Amino acid sequence: MQRILAITLLTMRAAIRYRLVLVLSAVLIGSVIVLPMVIKDDGTARGLTQIILTYTLALITAFLGFSTLWLACGTLARDVQEAQIQMVAVKPIPRWQIWIGKWFGILALNAILLGISSGAVFGLMQWRAQKLPPDEQAILKSEIMVARGSAREPIPDFEKQVEEQLKRRIEKTDLPVSDFDYMRTQIREQLKAMDQVVGSDYRRQWEIPLGGAQVFLKDKPLFLRVKFNVAETRKAPTYLGLFAVGDPNSAELYQTNMSLSPDSFHELIVPPNLYNEEGVLIVNFVNRNPTALLFSAEEGMEVLYPESSFGVNYFRGVTIIFFWLALLAAIGLSASSFLSFPVAAFVSVSVLIVAFSSGILALVLEQGTVLEVNHETGFADKMAWIDYVALPLFKLILSLINLVLGFSPIDALSTGRSITWWQLARAFAQIILLIGGMFGLIGITIFNRRELATAQGNH
């Protein structure tokens, strides 16, 4: 460990000698202090959060991310090209320790810079919040500067019902086999609509399990987050509905009539202790409008509850950002283990661009082909072999990208959503151990087998 720490200190000194730390400190101070001063918020809690938390943290992540790639690519590639690494490699220290030591050095610099900048954002948020009107301060404390967990009704699995209805239709009509998938899709969408649509003067009941959260929710109020859509061409400004929360047969049933606007989220405060002994909160909604309302399974009805303080949640969110920076450092060091500095930087940025292209990869997988289908020429049919190679590769790449980008700490912080300790542990396992370990193993293996003197001669 002493050898690794020595390499760590040398890496930090080299970064300071390149004046990277000074430049980054100035840029981060500008993004943390100058940006919120130049861009004024609209005086609301959500506007303040958008400027200070969302924009500023995103800028900090971007600056530190690109500087991490630059430093990771330069610190090893330049040492090899300038023959400085030979002064270290001839000493009784394994090359894997050199690689790990440089990675630790970059992590230490990121920890210092991210800690200072994120701490400044936290303090600025507290200071600017005091200047909001009292009603907006209340919204900020109850909806944003909190850490709220969420619970939803489990999405039902319609596949069994789909197959049963398809079987009955096949018995009644002679359907060709080619139409089976189309019929399955139609039946599935009909079942989803029946589950999500609340007709005029009809009632819909949600049974939302709170899980282990019920242990610490005693005597604490809950929040219903509601969103619905309407199919009318001319939408009314608001729609009336009756909410009944709790056991319908209990005297403690909470009821309220509310007029809510469509296509937007609304939060209703619910009195405490309305869930049953199994930890299930029952929510009934009666549609009092002449038109049907649609509550989607993903975001139609959700229960929010206090999980921890904003400070703890902020720490967990910033830690996930640190995990991202650690992965970028591993990618840059792996590329510079066998490439020159310009090529290693190009390869690392290319990997980053592929990661941000997950939407395109998902679209290709959804279409089932990387080619443009031309039914007249049959070009896609002739080149179908490309799909057999590309689609499995795209699927693998997309699954790896989702392991890293499946966490949204900035969005969670700006909306008051809780980042649990379990999510933090899962982020560490997926980002650092799995993906970072994969790049680290590749980089260390290549660096161990590389002829350093040959690289110097070629340079």
C-alpha positions as CSV (number, residue, x, y, z in Angstrom):
1,M,0.0,0.0,0.0
2,Q,2.9,2.3,0.7
3,R,4.1,2.0,-3.0
4,I,0.6,2.7,-4.3
5,L,0.3,5.8,-2.1
6,A,3.7,7.0,-3.4
7,I,2.4,6.8,-7.0
8,T,-0.8,8.5,-5.9
9,L,1.2,11.5,-4.5
10,L,3.3,11.7,-7.6
11,T,0.2,11.8,-9.8
12,M,-1.3,14.6,-7.7
13,R,1.9,16.6,-7.9
14,A,2.0,16.1,-11.6
15,A,-1.5,17.4,-11.9
16,I,-0.6,20.5,-9.8
17,R,2.5,21.0,-11.9
18,Y,0.4,21.0,-15.0
19,R,-1.7,23.7,-13.3
20,L,-4.8,21.6,-13.9
21,V,-6.0,22.0,-10.3
22,L,-5.7,25.8,-10.5
23,V,-7.6,26.0,-13.8
24,L,-10.3,23.6,-12.6
25,S,-10.7,25.4,-9.4
26,A,-11.3,28.7,-11.2
27,V,-13.8,27.1,-13.6
28,L,-15.7,25.4,-10.8
29,I,-15.9,28.6,-8.8
30,G,-17.3,30.3,-11.8
31,S,-19.9,27.6,-12.4
32,V,-20.9,27.5,-8.8
33,I,-20.9,31.2,-7.9
34,V,-21.0,33.2,-11.1
35,L,-23.6,31.2,-13.0
36,P,-26.3,31.4,-10.3
37,M,-25.6,35.2,-10.0
38,V,-25.9,35.8,-13.7
39,I,-28.9,33.6,-14.4
40,K,-31.7,34.8,-12.2
41,D,-34.5,32.4,-11.0
42,D,-38.2,33.2,-11.2
43,G,-38.6,33.6,-7.5
44,T,-40.1,30.1,-7.0
45,A,-38.7,27.1,-5.2
46,R,-38.6,25.0,-8.4
47,G,-36.9,27.8,-10.3
48,L,-34.3,28.2,-7.7
49,T,-33.7,24.4,-7.7
50,Q,-33.4,24.4,-11.4
51,I,-30.7,27.0,-11.5
52,I,-28.6,26.0,-8.4
53,L,-29.0,22.2,-8.2
54,T,-29.7,21.0,-11.7
55,Y,-27.7,23.4,-13.9
56,T,-24.8,23.8,-11.5
57,L,-24.3,20.2,-10.6
58,A,-24.6,19.2,-14.2
59,L,-21.9,21.7,-15.2
60,I,-19.6,20.5,-12.4
61,T,-20.1,16.9,-13.5
62,A,-19.3,17.9,-17.1
63,F,-16.2,19.9,-16.2
64,L,-14.8,17.3,-13.9
65,G,-15.7,14.5,-16.3
66,F,-13.7,15.9,-19.3
67,S,-10.8,17.0,-17.1
68,T,-10.7,13.5,-15.6
69,L,-10.4,11.9,-19.1
70,W,-7.8,14.5,-20.1
71,L,-5.7,13.8,-16.9
72,A,-6.1,10.0,-17.1
73,C,-5.0,9.9,-20.7
74,G,-2.1,12.3,-20.2
75,T,-0.6,11.1,-16.9
76,L,0.3,7.6,-18.2
77,A,0.7,8.2,-21.9
78,R,3.1,11.1,-21.4
79,D,5.1,9.3,-18.8
80,V,5.6,6.5,-21.3
81,Q,6.4,8.8,-24.3
82,E,8.8,10.9,-22.2
83,A,10.5,7.8,-20.7
84,Q,9.6,9.0,-17.2
85,I,7.8,5.7,-16.5
86,Q,11.0,3.8,-16.9
87,M,12.4,5.5,-13.8
88,V,9.6,4.0,-11.8
89,A,9.2,0.6,-13.6
90,V,12.8,-0.4,-12.9
91,K,12.1,-0.1,-9.1
92,P,10.8,-3.1,-7.2
93,I,7.1,-2.1,-7.8
94,P,4.7,-4.2,-10.0
95,R,3.2,-2.3,-12.9
96,W,-0.3,-3.0,-11.6
97,Q,0.5,-1.0,-8.5
98,I,1.7,1.9,-10.8
99,W,-1.7,1.8,-12.6
100,I,-3.7,1.6,-9.4
101,G,-1.6,4.4,-7.8
102,K,-2.3,6.7,-10.8
103,W,-6.0,5.9,-10.6
104,F,-6.0,6.7,-6.8
105,G,-4.3,9.9,-7.5
106,I,-6.9,11.0,-10.0
107,L,-9.7,9.9,-7.6
108,A,-8.1,12.0,-4.8
109,L,-8.0,15.1,-7.0
110,N,-11.7,14.5,-8.0
111,A,-12.7,14.0,-4.4
112,I,-11.1,17.3,-3.4
113,L,-12.5,19.3,-6.3
114,L,-16.0,17.7,-6.1
115,G,-16.2,18.1,-2.4
116,I,-15.3,21.8,-2.5
117,S,-17.7,22.6,-5.4
118,S,-20.6,20.4,-4.2
119,G,-20.2,21.9,-0.7
120,A,-20.4,25.4,-2.2
121,V,-23.6,24.4,-4.1
122,F,-25.1,23.1,-0.9
123,G,-24.2,26.3,1.0
124,L,-25.4,28.5,-1.8
125,M,-28.7,26.6,-1.9
126,Q,-29.3,27.2,1.8
127,W,-28.4,30.9,1.5
128,R,-30.6,31.6,-1.5
129,A,-33.5,29.7,0.0
130,Q,-33.8,32.3,2.8
131,K,-34.6,35.0,0.2
132,L,-37.6,33.2,-1.2
133,P,-41.2,34.2,-0.1
134,P,-42.5,32.3,2.9
135,D,-44.9,30.2,0.8
136,E,-42.1,29.2,-1.6
137,Q,-39.8,28.4,1.3
138,A,-42.5,26.0,2.6
139,I,-42.7,24.3,-0.8
140,L,-38.9,24.1,-0.9
141,K,-38.7,22.4,2.5
142,S,-41.6,20.0,1.9
143,E,-41.1,19.0,-1.7
144,I,-37.4,19.6,-2.7
145,M,-35.1,19.9,0.2
146,V,-36.2,16.5,1.5
147,A,-35.4,12.9,0.7
148,R,-38.7,11.2,-0.1
149,G,-39.1,7.5,-1.0
150,S,-41.8,6.4,-3.4
151,A,-44.2,3.5,-3.7
152,R,-46.5,2.4,-6.6
153,E,-49.0,-0.3,-7.2
154,P,-47.2,-3.2,-8.9
155,I,-47.8,-3.2,-12.7
156,P,-50.0,-6.2,-13.4
157,D,-48.8,-8.9,-15.7
158,F,-51.3,-9.3,-18.5
159,E,-49.5,-12.1,-20.4
160,K,-51.6,-14.9,-19.1
161,Q,-54.8,-13.1,-19.9
162,V,-53.4,-12.2,-23.3
163,E,-52.8,-15.9,-24.2
164,E,-56.2,-16.9,-22.9
165,Q,-58.1,-14.3,-25.0
166,L,-55.9,-15.1,-28.0
167,K,-56.7,-18.8,-27.6
168,R,-60.5,-18.0,-27.5
169,R,-60.2,-15.9,-30.7
170,I,-58.3,-18.6,-32.5
171,E,-61.1,-21.0,-31.7
172,K,-63.8,-18.7,-33.0
173,T,-62.0,-17.5,-36.1
174,D,-59.3,-19.1,-38.3
175,L,-56.4,-16.6,-37.7
176,P,-53.2,-17.1,-39.7
177,V,-50.0,-17.6,-37.6
178,S,-48.5,-14.4,-39.0
179,D,-51.3,-12.4,-37.2
180,F,-50.7,-13.9,-33.8
181,D,-48.1,-11.2,-32.6
182,Y,-50.4,-8.4,-33.9
183,M,-53.4,-9.8,-32.0
184,R,-51.3,-10.2,-28.8
185,T,-50.3,-6.5,-29.0
186,Q,-53.9,-5.5,-29.6
187,I,-55.2,-7.6,-26.7
188,R,-52.4,-6.3,-24.4
189,E,-53.2,-2.7,-25.1
190,Q,-56.9,-3.3,-24.5
191,L,-56.2,-4.8,-21.1
192,K,-53.9,-1.9,-20.2
193,A,-56.6,0.6,-21.2
194,M,-59.2,-1.2,-19.1
195,D,-56.8,-1.1,-16.1
196,Q,-55.7,2.6,-16.5
197,V,-58.9,4.3,-17.7
198,V,-61.5,5.5,-15.2
199,G,-64.8,6.1,-16.9
200,S,-67.4,8.8,-16.0
201,D,-68.9,8.2,-12.5
202,Y,-66.7,5.1,-12.1
203,R,-64.3,4.2,-9.3
204,R,-60.7,3.0,-9.5
205,Q,-58.9,1.4,-6.6
206,W,-55.1,1.3,-6.1
207,E,-53.5,-0.9,-3.4
208,I,-50.0,0.4,-2.9
209,P,-47.6,-1.6,-0.7
210,L,-45.3,0.5,1.4
211,G,-42.9,-2.4,2.1
212,G,-40.4,-1.9,4.9
213,A,-41.0,1.8,5.0
214,Q,-44.1,1.4,7.2
215,V,-41.8,0.8,10.2
216,F,-40.7,4.4,10.3
217,L,-43.8,6.1,8.9
218,K,-45.9,5.9,12.0
219,D,-47.5,9.3,12.7
220,K,-45.9,10.8,9.6
221,P,-48.0,12.3,6.8
222,L,-47.8,10.9,3.3
223,F,-48.1,12.6,-0.2
224,L,-50.1,11.3,-3.2
225,R,-48.5,12.3,-6.5
226,V,-51.2,12.2,-9.1
227,K,-51.2,12.7,-12.9
228,F,-53.9,11.9,-15.4
229,N,-54.7,12.5,-19.1
230,V,-57.9,13.1,-21.0
231,A,-58.8,12.2,-24.6
232,E,-61.0,15.3,-25.2
233,T,-60.2,17.6,-28.0
234,R,-61.2,20.6,-26.0
235,K,-59.9,20.1,-22.5
236,A,-61.5,21.7,-19.5
237,P,-59.1,23.6,-17.2
238,T,-59.8,21.3,-14.3
239,Y,-61.5,18.0,-13.6
240,L,-63.3,17.1,-10.4
241,G,-62.6,13.8,-8.5
242,L,-63.2,12.2,-5.1
243,F,-60.2,10.8,-3.4
244,A,-60.8,8.3,-0.6
245,V,-57.6,7.1,1.2
246,G,-57.5,4.3,3.7
247,D,-59.7,1.2,4.4
248,P,-63.1,1.9,2.9
249,N,-64.7,0.2,5.9
250,S,-62.8,2.2,8.5
251,A,-64.0,5.2,10.3
252,E,-60.6,6.9,9.7
253,L,-61.2,6.9,6.0
254,Y,-59.9,10.2,4.6
255,Q,-61.9,11.8,1.8
256,T,-61.6,14.9,-0.2
257,N,-63.0,16.4,-3.4
258,M,-60.4,18.2,-5.6
259,S,-60.4,19.8,-9.0
260,L,-57.1,19.1,-10.8
261,S,-55.7,20.1,-14.2
262,P,-54.7,17.3,-16.6
263,D,-51.2,16.4,-18.0
264,S,-49.4,17.7,-14.9
265,F,-48.4,16.4,-11.5
266,H,-50.3,17.2,-8.3
267,E,-49.4,16.4,-4.7
268,L,-52.0,15.7,-2.0
269,I,-51.1,15.6,1.6
270,V,-52.6,12.5,3.3
271,P,-53.0,12.1,7.1
272,P,-50.7,9.6,8.8
273,N,-51.5,6.0,9.8
274,L,-54.0,5.2,7.1
275,Y,-52.3,2.1,5.8
276,N,-53.4,-1.3,7.0
277,E,-51.6,-3.9,9.0
278,E,-49.9,-5.4,5.9
279,G,-48.5,-1.9,5.1
280,V,-50.8,-1.4,2.1
281,L,-52.3,2.0,1.4
282,I,-55.6,1.8,-0.3
283,V,-56.5,4.8,-2.6
284,N,-59.9,5.1,-4.3
285,F,-60.7,7.7,-6.9
286,V,-64.2,8.4,-8.2
287,N,-64.4,10.3,-11.6
288,R,-67.0,13.1,-11.3
289,N,-66.6,14.2,-14.9
290,P,-68.6,13.4,-18.1
291,T,-65.3,12.2,-19.7
292,A,-63.0,9.4,-18.9
293,L,-59.6,10.0,-17.3
294,L,-56.5,7.9,-17.8
295,F,-54.0,7.2,-15.0
296,S,-50.9,5.6,-16.5
297,A,-49.4,2.7,-14.6
298,E,-45.9,4.3,-14.5
299,E,-46.8,7.8,-13.1
300,G,-50.6,8.0,-12.6
301,M,-50.7,7.3,-8.8
302,E,-47.6,7.3,-6.5
303,V,-47.1,7.6,-2.8
304,L,-44.2,9.7,-1.5
305,Y,-43.0,9.5,2.1
306,P,-40.1,11.0,4.0
307,E,-37.0,8.8,4.0
308,S,-34.1,10.9,5.3
309,S,-32.8,14.4,5.4
310,F,-31.7,16.5,2.4
311,G,-28.1,16.6,3.6
312,V,-27.8,12.8,3.7
313,N,-29.5,12.5,0.3
314,Y,-27.2,15.2,-1.2
315,F,-24.2,13.3,0.1
316,R,-25.4,10.1,-1.6
317,G,-26.1,11.9,-4.8
318,V,-22.7,13.5,-5.0
319,T,-21.1,10.1,-4.2
320,I,-22.7,8.6,-7.3
321,I,-21.3,11.5,-9.3
322,F,-17.9,10.6,-7.8
323,F,-18.4,7.0,-9.0
324,W,-19.0,8.2,-12.5
325,L,-15.7,10.2,-12.4
326,A,-13.9,7.1,-11.1
327,L,-15.1,5.1,-14.1
328,L,-14.0,7.9,-16.5
329,A,-10.6,7.7,-14.9
330,A,-10.4,4.0,-15.4
331,I,-11.4,4.4,-19.1
332,G,-8.8,7.0,-19.7
333,L,-6.0,5.0,-18.0
334,S,-7.0,1.9,-19.9
335,A,-6.7,3.7,-23.2
336,S,-3.4,5.3,-22.3
337,S,-2.0,1.9,-21.2
338,F,-1.3,1.1,-24.9
339,L,-2.0,4.3,-26.9
340,S,-0.4,7.7,-27.3
341,F,-2.0,10.7,-25.6
342,P,-3.9,12.0,-28.6
343,V,-5.2,8.6,-29.6
344,A,-6.1,7.6,-26.1
345,A,-8.0,10.9,-25.7
346,F,-9.9,10.3,-29.0
347,V,-10.8,6.7,-28.0
348,S,-12.0,7.8,-24.5
349,V,-14.2,10.5,-25.9
350,S,-15.5,8.0,-28.5
351,V,-16.5,5.7,-25.6
352,L,-18.2,8.6,-23.9
353,I,-20.1,9.5,-27.1
354,V,-21.3,5.9,-27.5
355,A,-22.6,6.0,-23.9
356,F,-24.6,9.1,-24.7
357,S,-26.0,7.4,-27.8
358,S,-28.1,4.9,-25.8
359,G,-31.3,6.3,-27.3
360,I,-30.2,5.5,-30.8
361,L,-29.1,2.0,-29.8
362,A,-32.5,1.4,-28.1
363,L,-34.3,2.6,-31.3
364,V,-32.3,0.2,-33.4
365,L,-33.0,-2.7,-31.1
366,E,-36.7,-1.8,-31.1
367,Q,-36.8,-1.7,-34.9
368,G,-34.9,-5.0,-35.1
369,T,-32.5,-3.9,-37.8
370,V,-29.6,-1.5,-38.4
371,L,-30.6,-1.1,-42.0
372,E,-33.3,0.9,-43.7
373,V,-35.9,-1.5,-45.0
374,N,-36.5,-1.2,-48.7
375,H,-39.3,-3.6,-49.8
376,E,-38.7,-2.9,-53.5
377,T,-35.0,-3.7,-53.7
378,G,-34.9,-6.1,-50.8
379,F,-31.6,-4.6,-49.7
380,A,-32.3,-5.2,-46.0
381,D,-33.0,-8.9,-46.8
382,K,-29.7,-9.3,-48.7
383,M,-27.7,-7.6,-45.9
384,A,-29.5,-9.3,-43.0
385,W,-26.3,-10.9,-41.9
386,I,-25.3,-7.5,-40.5
387,D,-28.1,-7.6,-38.0
388,Y,-27.0,-11.0,-36.7
389,V,-23.7,-9.4,-35.8
390,A,-24.7,-5.9,-34.8
391,L,-27.9,-6.4,-32.8
392,P,-26.4,-8.7,-30.2
393,L,-23.4,-6.3,-29.9
394,F,-25.8,-3.3,-29.5
395,K,-27.8,-5.2,-26.9
396,L,-24.6,-5.9,-24.9
397,I,-23.4,-2.3,-25.2
398,L,-26.8,-0.9,-24.2
399,S,-27.0,-3.2,-21.1
400,L,-23.6,-2.0,-20.0
401,I,-24.5,1.6,-20.5
402,N,-27.7,1.1,-18.5
403,L,-25.7,-0.3,-15.6
404,V,-23.9,3.0,-15.4
405,L,-26.5,5.6,-16.5
406,G,-29.4,3.8,-14.7
407,F,-28.9,6.3,-11.8
408,S,-30.0,9.9,-11.9
409,P,-28.7,11.7,-8.8
410,I,-29.1,15.2,-10.1
411,D,-32.8,14.6,-11.1
412,A,-33.5,12.9,-7.8
413,L,-32.0,15.8,-5.8
414,S,-33.8,18.5,-7.8
415,T,-37.2,16.7,-7.3
416,G,-36.7,15.7,-3.7
417,R,-36.5,12.0,-4.5
418,S,-34.6,9.7,-2.1
419,I,-31.4,8.1,-3.2
420,T,-31.3,5.1,-0.8
421,W,-28.3,3.4,0.7
422,W,-29.2,0.4,-1.4
423,Q,-29.1,2.4,-4.6
424,L,-25.7,3.8,-3.5
425,A,-24.4,0.3,-2.9
426,R,-25.8,-0.9,-6.2
427,A,-24.2,2.0,-8.0
428,F,-20.8,1.2,-6.4
429,A,-21.1,-2.5,-7.4
430,Q,-22.2,-1.7,-11.0
431,I,-20.1,1.3,-11.8
432,I,-16.9,0.7,-9.8
433,L,-16.6,-3.0,-9.3
434,L,-18.2,-4.3,-12.5
435,I,-17.7,-1.8,-15.3
436,G,-14.7,0.0,-13.8
437,G,-13.1,-3.3,-12.8
438,M,-13.5,-4.5,-16.4
439,F,-11.7,-1.5,-17.8
440,G,-9.1,-1.7,-15.0
441,L,-8.4,-5.3,-15.8
442,I,-8.0,-4.6,-19.5
443,G,-5.7,-1.6,-18.8
444,I,-3.5,-3.4,-16.2
445,T,-3.1,-6.5,-18.4
446,I,-2.0,-4.5,-21.4
447,F,0.3,-2.2,-19.4
448,N,2.0,-5.3,-17.9
449,R,2.7,-6.7,-21.3
450,R,3.7,-3.5,-23.0
451,E,7.4,-2.9,-24.0
452,L,8.0,0.6,-22.6
453,A,11.3,1.1,-24.4
454,T,9.7,0.2,-27.7
455,A,7.1,2.9,-27.1
456,Q,9.8,5.4,-26.4
457,G,11.7,4.5,-29.6
458,N,8.6,4.8,-31.7
459,H,7.9,8.3,-30.2
